[in-house]
Amino acid sequence: ETIAALLALNHRFYIDLAEPFRASRPADDPALATILPHIPGHARVLDVGCGSGRLAGLLDRERPGAAYTGVDWSPVFIEPLRASPPPHIAASFHLADVTRPGWTRLLPAEPYDCAVLLAVLQHIPSFGLRVQVLQEAGAVVRPAGVLLVSAWQFLERPRMRRKVVPWEEAGIAAERLEPGDYLLRWERGGQGRRYCHLLDEAELQQLAEAGGWRIEAAWRAGGREGDLGLYAVLRR
């Protein structure tokens, strides 16, 4: 029941505030480019929770000839990408809810060189469900391939901590939640609330091990301070 409530909260957020959210994410984000050394030329890339398609745009500029598959649950993001796909990569976009088992059956059958989960796991409620999503994404990656993940470190700076609001604002009792679950306010181009889990490096290590992976490399990038995103490369 709690998992369903948290997912519904974020579904409403990304429907009601899709345009302000899209506008807040620059296509030329330097933090996003830090994953490029781990994506070879002409790679087959699965973008889990592709959102507005920033990774597709980056690959179109920097990895022409790549084969890209984007997955997101929201038609608000997927339909515009289908209508105007990037011209220099072989791109396809699919509607799927990655929190529901079996979502990878909707994708092209060939294995991927890498699966990318950027700022996705932080919105998946419960450790068990995060492991499930990681395992399903990893199952379609070839044996020598990688998972590339990132998670927002929103408690690092006072200006970010000020976004945290009480769970009473969402009508959810705090005792029903896991440690690290937060409710964050949004006030840019509209007002909203969304669920976000603080996935630090220690928990990411636990998550990787539970899913059958190991952290090969980790680094920080993003935000005006340059350290608001935790990025990691996972290998089997």
C-alpha positions as CSV (number, residue, x, y, z in Angstrom):
1,E,0.0,0.0,0.0
2,T,2.8,2.4,0.9
3,I,4.8,1.6,-2.3
4,A,1.6,2.2,-4.4
5,A,1.1,5.5,-2.7
6,L,4.6,6.7,-3.3
7,L,4.5,5.6,-7.0
8,A,1.2,7.4,-7.4
9,L,2.7,10.5,-5.9
10,N,5.5,10.6,-8.4
11,H,3.3,9.7,-11.3
12,R,1.1,12.8,-10.5
13,F,4.2,15.0,-10.2
14,Y,5.7,14.0,-13.6
15,I,2.3,14.4,-15.3
16,D,1.3,17.7,-13.7
17,L,4.8,19.3,-13.9
18,A,6.3,17.6,-16.9
19,E,7.0,20.8,-18.8
20,P,8.7,22.7,-15.9
21,F,10.7,19.6,-15.1
22,R,11.8,19.2,-18.7
23,A,12.8,22.9,-18.8
24,S,14.9,22.5,-15.6
25,R,17.1,19.8,-17.2
26,P,19.6,21.3,-19.7
27,A,20.4,19.1,-22.7
28,D,24.1,20.0,-22.5
29,D,24.5,19.1,-18.8
30,P,28.3,18.5,-18.2
31,A,27.4,15.9,-15.5
32,L,25.6,13.8,-18.0
33,A,28.6,13.8,-20.3
34,T,30.7,12.1,-17.6
35,I,29.3,8.7,-18.4
36,L,30.4,8.9,-22.1
37,P,33.8,7.2,-21.5
38,H,31.9,4.1,-20.4
39,I,29.7,4.0,-23.6
40,P,31.7,2.7,-26.6
41,G,31.0,3.8,-30.1
42,H,28.2,2.0,-31.9
43,A,27.0,0.7,-28.5
44,R,23.6,-0.8,-27.9
45,V,22.2,1.3,-25.0
46,L,19.1,0.9,-22.9
47,D,18.0,4.1,-21.2
48,V,15.7,3.1,-18.2
49,G,13.5,6.0,-17.2
50,C,14.6,8.1,-20.2
51,G,12.3,11.0,-19.3
52,S,12.7,13.9,-21.8
53,G,15.4,12.0,-23.8
54,R,18.6,13.9,-22.7
55,L,20.8,10.8,-23.0
56,A,19.4,10.2,-26.6
57,G,20.4,13.7,-27.5
58,L,23.9,13.3,-26.0
59,L,24.5,10.1,-27.9
60,D,23.2,11.6,-31.1
61,R,25.9,14.3,-30.8
62,E,28.7,12.2,-29.3
63,R,28.0,8.6,-30.4
64,P,26.5,8.7,-33.9
65,G,25.7,5.2,-35.0
66,A,24.7,4.0,-31.6
67,A,21.6,1.9,-31.2
68,Y,19.4,3.4,-28.4
69,T,16.3,2.2,-26.6
70,G,14.5,4.6,-24.3
71,V,11.9,3.4,-21.8
72,D,9.6,5.5,-19.6
73,W,6.1,5.0,-18.1
74,S,4.9,8.5,-19.1
75,P,3.5,9.2,-22.6
76,V,4.1,12.9,-21.8
77,F,7.8,12.2,-22.4
78,I,7.6,9.3,-24.8
79,E,5.2,10.7,-27.5
80,P,7.3,13.8,-28.4
81,L,10.4,11.7,-28.6
82,R,8.7,9.2,-31.0
83,A,7.5,12.1,-33.1
84,S,10.9,13.6,-33.4
85,P,13.6,11.0,-32.9
86,P,17.3,12.0,-33.0
87,P,18.7,11.6,-36.5
88,H,22.2,10.2,-36.0
89,I,21.4,7.1,-33.8
90,A,19.0,4.2,-34.3
91,A,16.5,5.2,-31.6
92,S,13.3,3.7,-30.4
93,F,11.1,4.7,-27.4
94,H,8.8,2.5,-25.4
95,L,6.1,3.0,-22.9
96,A,6.7,0.7,-19.9
97,D,6.4,0.8,-16.1
98,V,9.8,-0.5,-14.9
99,T,8.3,-1.2,-11.4
100,R,6.1,-4.0,-12.9
101,P,7.8,-7.3,-13.5
102,G,8.3,-8.3,-17.2
103,W,8.8,-4.8,-18.6
104,T,11.8,-5.9,-20.6
105,R,9.7,-8.2,-22.7
106,L,8.4,-5.0,-24.4
107,L,11.9,-4.2,-25.7
108,P,13.9,-5.3,-28.7
109,A,15.3,-8.8,-28.0
110,E,19.0,-8.2,-28.7
111,P,21.3,-7.8,-25.6
112,Y,22.6,-4.4,-24.7
113,D,26.2,-3.2,-24.1
114,C,25.0,-1.0,-21.3
115,A,21.8,-0.1,-19.4
116,V,21.6,3.4,-18.0
117,L,19.5,4.3,-14.9
118,L,20.0,8.0,-14.4
119,A,18.2,9.4,-11.3
120,V,15.8,6.5,-11.5
121,L,16.4,4.2,-8.6
122,Q,16.0,7.2,-6.2
123,H,12.3,7.2,-7.2
124,I,11.7,3.5,-6.7
125,P,10.2,2.8,-3.3
126,S,11.6,0.0,-1.1
127,F,15.0,-1.7,-1.3
128,G,13.4,-4.9,-2.6
129,L,11.8,-3.1,-5.6
130,R,15.0,-1.3,-6.4
131,V,16.8,-4.6,-6.5
132,Q,14.1,-6.0,-8.8
133,V,14.4,-3.1,-11.3
134,L,18.2,-3.4,-11.3
135,Q,18.1,-7.1,-11.9
136,E,15.6,-6.8,-14.8
137,A,17.7,-4.1,-16.4
138,G,20.8,-6.2,-15.9
139,A,19.2,-9.3,-17.4
140,V,19.2,-7.8,-20.9
141,V,22.8,-6.6,-20.7
142,R,25.4,-8.9,-22.3
143,P,27.8,-10.6,-19.9
144,A,30.7,-8.2,-20.4
145,G,28.4,-5.1,-20.4
146,V,27.8,-2.5,-17.7
147,L,25.1,-0.7,-15.8
148,L,25.5,3.0,-15.4
149,V,23.6,4.6,-12.5
150,S,23.2,7.9,-10.8
151,A,21.4,9.1,-7.7
152,W,20.8,12.6,-6.5
153,Q,22.6,13.5,-3.2
154,F,20.1,16.1,-2.2
155,L,21.1,16.3,1.5
156,E,24.6,17.5,0.6
157,R,23.9,21.2,0.6
158,P,21.7,23.5,2.8
159,R,19.8,24.8,-0.3
160,M,18.8,21.3,-1.2
161,R,17.9,20.3,2.4
162,R,15.4,23.1,2.4
163,K,13.4,21.2,-0.2
164,V,12.5,18.5,2.4
165,V,9.0,18.8,3.7
166,P,7.0,16.7,6.3
167,W,5.3,13.5,5.0
168,E,2.0,14.8,6.4
169,E,1.8,17.1,3.3
170,A,1.4,13.9,1.2
171,G,-0.9,12.2,3.7
172,I,1.6,9.4,4.3
173,A,2.7,8.4,7.8
174,A,6.5,8.6,8.3
175,E,6.6,5.3,10.2
176,R,5.4,3.5,7.1
177,L,8.6,4.5,5.2
178,E,12.1,3.2,5.0
179,P,15.1,5.1,6.3
180,G,16.3,7.5,3.6
181,D,12.8,8.2,2.2
182,Y,12.0,11.9,1.8
183,L,9.3,14.1,0.5
184,L,10.6,17.1,-1.6
185,R,8.8,20.2,-2.6
186,W,9.0,21.6,-6.2
187,E,8.2,25.3,-6.8
188,R,9.5,26.1,-10.3
189,G,6.8,26.7,-12.9
190,G,4.2,25.2,-10.5
191,Q,4.1,23.5,-7.1
192,G,4.3,19.9,-6.4
193,R,5.7,17.2,-4.1
194,R,7.6,14.1,-5.0
195,Y,9.1,11.1,-3.3
196,C,12.9,10.7,-3.4
197,H,15.1,8.1,-1.6
198,L,18.6,9.1,-0.6
199,L,20.8,6.4,-2.3
200,D,24.3,7.0,-1.0
201,E,27.4,5.0,-2.0
202,A,27.0,2.6,1.0
203,E,23.5,1.7,0.0
204,L,24.3,1.6,-3.7
205,Q,27.0,-1.0,-2.8
206,Q,24.4,-3.1,-1.0
207,L,22.0,-2.7,-3.9
208,A,24.6,-3.7,-6.4
209,E,25.6,-6.8,-4.4
210,A,21.9,-7.9,-4.0
211,G,21.4,-7.6,-7.7
212,G,24.6,-9.6,-8.6
213,W,26.8,-6.6,-9.5
214,R,29.8,-4.8,-8.2
215,I,30.8,-1.2,-8.3
216,E,33.8,-0.8,-10.6
217,A,34.0,3.0,-10.4
218,A,32.1,5.9,-8.7
219,W,32.3,9.6,-8.9
220,R,30.4,12.8,-8.1
221,A,29.2,15.4,-10.7
222,G,26.3,17.7,-11.2
223,G,24.7,20.8,-9.7
224,R,26.4,24.2,-9.3
225,E,28.8,22.6,-6.7
226,G,29.7,19.8,-9.0
227,D,29.0,17.0,-6.5
228,L,25.2,16.6,-6.2
229,G,25.0,13.4,-8.3
230,L,26.5,10.1,-7.4
231,Y,27.5,8.2,-10.5
232,A,28.7,4.6,-10.7
233,V,29.7,1.9,-13.2
234,L,28.5,-1.6,-12.2
235,R,29.8,-4.8,-13.6
236,R,28.9,-8.5,-12.9
